[in-house]
Amino acid sequence: MTSGCPLPTEPSGTIQLGHGGGGRLCRQLLETLILPILGTPAGGAQDAALLPAQAGPLAFTTDSYVVRPLEFPGGDIGSLAVYGTVNDLAMVGAQPLALSLGLILEEGLPLATLERVLRSVRAAAERCGVAVVTGDTKVVERGKADGMFLNTAGIGRLAHNLAIGPAAIRPGDALLVSGDLGRHGVAILAARHELGFSSPLPSDLAPLHEDVQALLAAGLDLHGLRDLTRGGLAAALDELAAAAGLDMLVLEEAVPVAAAVRGACDLLGLEPLAMANEGRFLVTLPDSQAEAALALLRRLQPTAKRIGQVEGPGRGQVRLENALGVRRRLDPGRGEQLPRIC
């Protein structure tokens, strides 16, 4: 009679707990799926990556991704993780250099789904000109991770001397958005099929570093940048106004929102200005440079618009003015309209 712990079963087209155990199955997953798709970093697959020295300051960010469903119109959790991390670097004007990728996989996840996500990570990284240089894989029990969670960190290089941030925002600055708003939140909601709701629009998921680099290359004096992710435009403006100690005015009619997004929000009682985006950002810069900035942004996204301006010192509040000239405070809300959207 023998005793002891049972050996992990052989792969059957899904993730097994043994894939996270550090043994043969773990090595097999790494060597037959992950590294062949993402590539082996220079210096070999190690727990820490060696990066070449860089002149000038660096930017560093980290984020985690728990979107449900894993795949949605316009993207998936893999491209979302790469672009989301690159976009966080872009919001301080940094050019991305390297990424890390942590995989938290749920027992029972189809290996085919993992393969599609990894290929999406590779394609997104190649589009951004950035490498995934290190990573980690863990496996949790069935029912503990909605299939897959991802964690990333990103390093970027700053090649400008601007102090981009709330402290640089000035009264009279123009407020611009890089395109129409709310597509990502509506795309995720439609993909869940929980409300019998559908939408023709894909997510706006896209990298933003090239847009920002174009603005910097034109010599524009960027005061504030903010990607409009969870909480959308409403949350971003609320955070910037409070941090800068300046009131802001937004013209409701000027905010670009696709008809399908507005219709979905009207149907479900949601605020389009608080819907999530994954390929749009807010720009704050001197009024005299607004038209030049818009011309550049519209080459990439024709729906870019000027939506308002920064007013004088106040209580750090944002007001929305309708077509009749009536103003009300733009409420960022007290929680997420939709959970698990990024």
C-alpha positions in Angstrom: 0.0 0.0 0.0 1.3 3.4 -0.9 0.5 6.8 0.4 1.4 10.4 -0.3 0.1 13.4 -2.2 -1.5 12.7 -5.6 0.5 13.7 -8.6 -1.0 16.5 -10.7 -3.0 15.2 -13.7 -1.7 15.7 -17.2 -2.9 18.8 -19.0 -6.3 18.3 -20.7 -6.6 21.5 -22.5 -7.2 23.6 -19.4 -5.1 25.1 -16.6 -4.4 22.7 -13.8 -3.3 23.5 -10.2 -0.1 21.8 -11.0 0.7 24.5 -13.6 1.4 26.8 -10.6 3.3 24.4 -8.5 6.8 25.2 -9.7 7.4 21.6 -11.0 7.2 19.8 -14.4 3.8 21.2 -15.4 4.8 24.7 -14.5 8.0 24.4 -16.6 6.0 22.8 -19.4 3.6 25.7 -19.5 6.4 28.2 -19.5 8.5 26.5 -22.2 5.7 25.4 -24.5 3.3 28.3 -24.4 4.3 31.5 -22.6 7.9 31.9 -23.7 7.4 30.8 -27.3 4.7 33.5 -27.7 6.1 36.4 -25.6 9.8 35.6 -26.3 12.7 34.8 -24.0 14.1 38.1 -22.5 17.8 39.0 -23.2 19.9 37.2 -20.6 17.4 34.3 -20.4 14.2 33.7 -18.4 15.0 35.0 -14.9 13.1 36.5 -12.0 14.6 39.9 -12.6 15.3 41.6 -15.9 18.5 43.4 -16.7 17.9 46.7 -18.5 20.4 49.0 -20.2 21.2 52.2 -18.4 19.1 55.2 -19.5 20.1 58.9 -19.6 17.6 61.2 -17.9 14.7 60.5 -15.5 12.5 57.4 -15.6 8.8 56.9 -15.0 7.5 53.8 -13.3 3.9 52.5 -13.0 2.0 49.4 -12.0 -1.5 48.2 -12.5 -3.8 45.1 -12.3 -6.5 44.0 -14.7 -9.6 42.0 -13.7 -11.9 42.7 -16.6 -15.0 40.5 -17.2 -15.4 39.0 -19.8 -11.8 38.3 -20.7 -12.4 39.0 -24.4 -14.7 41.7 -25.6 -15.4 43.7 -28.8 -12.2 45.7 -29.6 -9.8 43.8 -27.3 -9.2 41.5 -24.5 -7.5 41.4 -21.1 -4.1 41.0 -22.7 -4.1 44.1 -24.9 -5.9 46.0 -22.1 -3.0 45.3 -19.8 -0.3 46.4 -22.2 -2.1 49.5 -23.4 -3.3 50.4 -20.0 0.3 50.3 -18.6 1.7 52.2 -21.6 -1.0 54.8 -21.3 -0.2 55.4 -17.6 3.4 56.1 -18.6 2.2 58.4 -21.4 0.2 60.6 -19.0 3.5 61.9 -17.7 5.0 62.2 -21.2 7.1 59.0 -20.9 8.1 56.8 -23.8 7.6 53.1 -22.7 10.8 51.0 -22.4 9.9 47.7 -20.7 7.0 45.8 -19.1 6.5 43.0 -16.6 3.6 40.6 -16.8 2.1 38.6 -13.9 -0.4 35.9 -14.7 -2.9 34.8 -12.1 -4.7 31.9 -13.7 -7.8 30.0 -12.5 -7.9 26.2 -12.5 -10.0 25.1 -15.5 -9.1 28.1 -17.8 -8.9 26.8 -21.3 -5.3 26.8 -22.6 -6.7 28.1 -25.9 -8.0 31.2 -24.1 -4.6 31.7 -22.5 -2.9 31.3 -25.8 -5.1 34.0 -27.5 -4.5 36.4 -24.6 -0.7 35.9 -24.7 -0.7 36.5 -28.5 -2.7 39.6 -27.9 -0.1 40.8 -25.3 2.7 40.2 -27.8 0.8 42.1 -30.6 0.0 45.0 -28.3 3.6 45.2 -27.1 5.0 45.1 -30.6 2.6 47.9 -31.6 3.9 50.0 -28.7 7.6 49.1 -29.4 8.0 47.8 -25.9 9.2 44.4 -24.6 7.8 42.2 -21.8 11.1 41.5 -20.0 10.1 39.6 -16.9 7.0 38.0 -15.4 5.4 35.4 -13.1 2.7 32.8 -13.2 0.4 31.7 -10.4 -2.6 29.3 -10.4 -5.6 29.6 -8.0 -8.5 27.2 -7.3 -11.5 27.0 -9.6 -13.9 29.9 -9.0 -11.3 32.3 -7.5 -10.2 34.5 -10.5 -12.8 34.9 -13.2 -10.5 32.9 -15.4 -7.5 35.2 -15.3 -6.2 38.3 -13.6 -3.1 40.1 -14.9 -0.6 42.4 -13.2 1.8 44.7 -15.0 4.5 47.1 -14.2 6.0 49.5 -16.8 9.2 51.6 -17.1 9.4 54.6 -19.4 11.9 57.3 -20.3 11.1 61.0 -20.0 12.7 63.2 -22.8 11.1 66.5 -21.9 11.5 69.1 -19.2 7.8 69.8 -18.5 6.3 69.4 -15.0 3.1 67.8 -16.2 0.6 67.5 -13.4 -2.1 69.4 -11.4 0.4 71.9 -10.0 1.1 73.1 -13.6 -2.6 73.8 -14.5 -3.4 77.5 -14.7 -6.6 79.6 -14.9 -7.6 80.1 -18.5 -6.2 76.7 -19.7 -8.2 74.9 -22.3 -9.7 71.5 -21.7 -9.5 69.0 -24.6 -10.5 65.4 -25.0 -8.8 63.2 -27.6 -11.9 61.6 -28.9 -15.5 60.5 -28.2 -16.2 59.1 -24.8 -17.8 56.0 -23.1 -17.2 53.3 -25.7 -15.2 50.9 -23.5 -17.8 50.9 -20.7 -20.7 50.2 -23.2 -18.7 47.5 -25.0 -18.0 45.6 -21.8 -21.6 45.9 -20.7 -22.9 44.6 -24.1 -20.4 41.7 -24.0 -21.7 40.4 -20.7 -25.1 39.7 -22.1 -26.6 40.1 -18.6 -29.2 42.7 -19.6 -30.1 41.5 -23.1 -28.3 44.5 -24.3 -26.2 44.8 -27.5 -24.1 47.6 -29.1 -22.4 48.0 -32.5 -19.5 49.8 -30.9 -16.2 48.2 -30.0 -14.1 49.4 -27.1 -11.9 52.4 -27.8 -8.9 50.4 -26.4 -5.7 51.9 -27.9 -2.2 53.1 -26.9 -1.9 56.8 -26.2 1.9 57.4 -26.1 2.2 58.3 -29.8 -0.5 61.0 -29.4 1.3 62.5 -26.4 4.7 62.3 -28.1 3.2 64.2 -31.1 2.0 67.0 -28.8 5.4 67.1 -27.1 7.3 67.1 -30.4 5.2 70.1 -31.5 6.6 72.1 -28.5 3.2 72.5 -26.8 3.2 73.4 -23.2 1.2 70.5 -21.7 0.0 71.3 -18.2 -2.1 68.3 -17.4 -2.7 64.9 -18.9 -5.1 62.2 -17.6 -6.3 59.0 -19.3 -10.1 58.6 -18.9 -10.4 55.1 -17.5 -12.6 54.1 -14.5 -15.0 56.9 -13.7 -14.5 58.4 -17.1 -14.2 62.2 -17.8 -16.2 63.1 -14.7 -13.8 61.4 -12.3 -10.7 62.7 -14.1 -11.9 66.3 -14.0 -12.9 66.0 -10.4 -9.5 64.7 -9.4 -7.6 67.3 -11.3 -9.8 70.2 -10.2 -9.4 69.2 -6.5 -5.7 68.7 -6.8 -5.1 72.0 -8.6 -7.5 74.0 -6.4 -9.1 75.4 -9.5 -12.7 75.4 -10.7 -13.4 74.0 -14.2 -16.2 74.6 -16.7 -17.4 72.0 -19.2 -19.8 72.7 -22.0 -22.1 69.8 -22.2 -22.9 70.2 -25.8 -19.2 70.1 -26.7 -18.5 66.8 -25.1 -18.2 64.1 -27.9 -20.4 61.1 -27.2 -21.4 58.6 -29.9 -25.1 58.2 -30.5 -24.9 54.5 -29.6 -23.2 55.3 -26.3 -25.7 58.0 -25.4 -28.6 55.7 -26.3 -27.3 52.9 -24.2 -26.8 55.2 -21.2 -30.2 56.7 -21.6 -31.7 53.2 -21.7 -29.8 52.0 -18.6 -29.9 55.2 -16.6 -26.1 55.7 -16.7 -24.1 58.9 -17.1 -22.0 58.9 -20.3 -19.4 61.3 -18.9 -18.7 58.8 -16.1 -18.4 55.8 -18.5 -15.0 54.1 -18.7 -12.6 54.7 -21.6 -9.4 52.9 -22.5 -8.1 54.9 -25.4 -9.0 58.5 -24.6 -7.3 61.2 -22.6 -7.8 64.7 -21.3 -5.4 67.5 -22.1 -5.0 70.8 -20.2 -2.8 73.5 -21.9 -2.7 77.2 -22.5 -5.7 78.6 -24.4 -3.4 80.0 -27.2 -2.2 76.5 -28.0 -5.6 74.7 -28.1 -6.2 74.9 -31.8 -2.7 73.6 -32.6 -3.2 70.7 -30.2 -6.6 69.8 -31.6 -5.2 69.8 -35.2 -2.7 67.2 -34.1 -5.2 65.1 -32.1 -7.7 65.1 -35.0 -5.1 63.5 -37.3 -5.3 60.4 -35.1 -9.0 60.7 -33.9 -11.3 63.0 -35.8 -13.7 63.3 -32.8 -11.2 65.1 -30.6 -12.9 68.3 -29.1 -12.3 71.3 -26.9 -14.8 70.8 -24.1 -14.3 73.7 -21.7 -11.7 75.7 -19.7 -10.1 76.1 -16.3 -11.5 79.0 -14.3 -9.9 80.8 -11.4 -9.0 79.6 -7.9 -12.0 78.2 -6.1 -13.2 75.1 -4.4 -11.8 72.7 -6.9 -15.2 72.0 -8.4 -16.3 71.1 -12.0 -19.5 72.6 -13.4 -21.4 71.4 -16.5 -23.2 74.0 -18.6 -26.0 72.9 -20.8 -27.3 74.5 -24.1 -29.5 76.9 -22.1 -26.6 78.2 -20.0 -27.7 76.5 -16.9 -24.9 75.2 -14.8 -24.8 72.2 -12.4 -22.0 70.4 -10.6 -20.6 67.5 -12.5 -20.9 64.6 -10.1 -18.2 61.9 -10.4 -20.4 59.5 -8.5 -19.7 57.5 -5.3 -18.7 54.2 -6.9 -18.2 52.5 -10.2 -21.1 52.3 -12.6 -19.8 49.0 -13.8 -17.5 46.6 -11.9 -14.7 44.6 -13.6 -14.3 46.9 -16.6 -10.5 47.1 -16.6 
